[in-house]
């Protein structure tokens, strides 16, 4: 019965209120925070508190997404004020803490924002009025910046696992599948397939062992939202995957992550073991008849392992090359058992969809793509970071309002959206809506959610070479059109950069691209030509003049050569 | 040879102390490399025995994933990102300079054995590009000088 969970929740809430009514220092963690030294800041702050303010709590919390301000430290006082410090340096943290905690007011010239109360009291920027916060609708990222990702109690106190508890005691699996269907949730891994429909392929099978897999391979350069969700709020994914298991009557779940990314890997492992401890995973979850096991499966470095059937090969411990389809995973997937696979983001929406209802989710976004997009902004943009924006916002709004516009340069010339198998977009396309169908009509894709911004000095051919070099390096080698095609395309782009192009190079590259499209098993080969195809739409002149030997490169590759790994998979 | 038996012991220990329920060739190889920082050929043979597979099957996996290496790395592994975001923000200049200071033509070990240079397709912190990582610890917003500083600190350790 739900009483078991209500008891767990009551305890978590009590602790949460206690934490919030005392002085509480929060330091934003995560991979991006680590890159800016936030772990050092946290350790230093902890030492200072231990020494001078032993009654003050401190937590390493999830990243709020405003990565240009990292490391971010915020302080909550018992009066309800919460104040944020950005770009905190390890030499000033002692001063900030001493001042704020002993005087009970912020060091005003160092804060960048405060909550409603703090903003009013000290006349500072209200964090909720910052455009890159106010334009967001946070669903999958609802806890970002607030909770300790390694604390299951924080997650529960904020409403977590109540969707699961109510589902397994009060709702049928069919109801959950229908809710996900009705919500219009489409797969966020790139293919945009309706998630509920996918689940309904797996649900009817009576096999005792069925798998639900979560894909966090996320090899796309420029995308960090899958790992971002896992490291910042792993339980929203774990709960989503358990709900996926319940809805499809499956027995086992896997979270699939690339080795080496220690922060998300450890967060996922800890979340799973804590969920077991609370009785939210394992045999007879919360005393119900539903049993479900989950583990983390690590893969080696291979981009293609993110393709659904290649991913299954990797979990089975083999080379991650794609399988022929059919049979489709719902009939025969991992270890030949019926299997469903979804991306991290897709699953992370599910707890809130069940908690608040599918109609609520459907009311956000556009007609054909409900919900939000979790975008990762990087490159020549003022406010790089991770933002959850409603579908339907235009690219220009994302760049200007959320991203703050150009950084280091005069104007934004090019976007690379959705990973290296997707397109480049030029200025003409910036009024495109962020929505699966509108983006693909413009020749790009939301794909993984990465948006890389290039300024007016960006050389398109050089950028294409970088993307194709990635595709060449990561081709698994199974289908020769992909393995050789990418190598040839890279050679041609390399020639163009070195002013040694042949007149028929564009024609050649087009022929290679179309053979790759028709002759490859998976998206890696089928879509590999996309960056060039889309670039031809927006930057034809620049590419044509490169064929004619006119190209200007600056930096280390001024002689036209690029430092690259040289490798083709055996 | 005691050294060899020590190596074998470490390999066996890595194989047997895998905690996750699903144990495969890939998970075994990852466990060995995690522990030893490379895959010695004894590791391939032991994995084959441990998983009940042929050496061939194990090699096919080991040779596929680009994180596996078959010789011991330097004391520290330096990953430099060449992904598109880092590329746009000057990664080529940084890589070029690092290679010069480590006297390397491509990836590999510095002569003093302190640093192994590796190219990385994306370290996952693109908002802080350009990035480099020392033993998986990422350092963001790098330029030639800051990267040089980090490298010198390691080399003088």
Interface residues (C-beta under 8 A of the other chain):
Chain A: X31 X32 X34 X35 X36 X67 X68 X70 X218 X219 X220 X221 X222 X223 X224 X227 X254 X259 X260 X261 X262 X293 X295 X296 X297 X298 X299 X300 X301 X302 X303 X314 X315 X316 X317 X318 X319 X320 X376 X377 X378 X379 X380 X384 X385 X386 X416 X420 X450 X452 X454 X458 X463 X466 X467 X470 X473 X474 X476 X555 X556 X557 X562 X563 X564 X565 X566 X567 X569 X570
Chain B: X20 X21 X22 X24 X25 X26 X27 X28 X29 X30 X34 X51 X60 X61 X63 X64 X65 X66 X67 X68 X81 X82 X83 X84 X85 X87 X88 X89 X90 X92 X93 X95 X96 X97 X99 X106 X107 X119 X121 X122 X123 X124 X125 X126 X127 X128 X129 X131 X136 X137 X138 X139 X140 X141
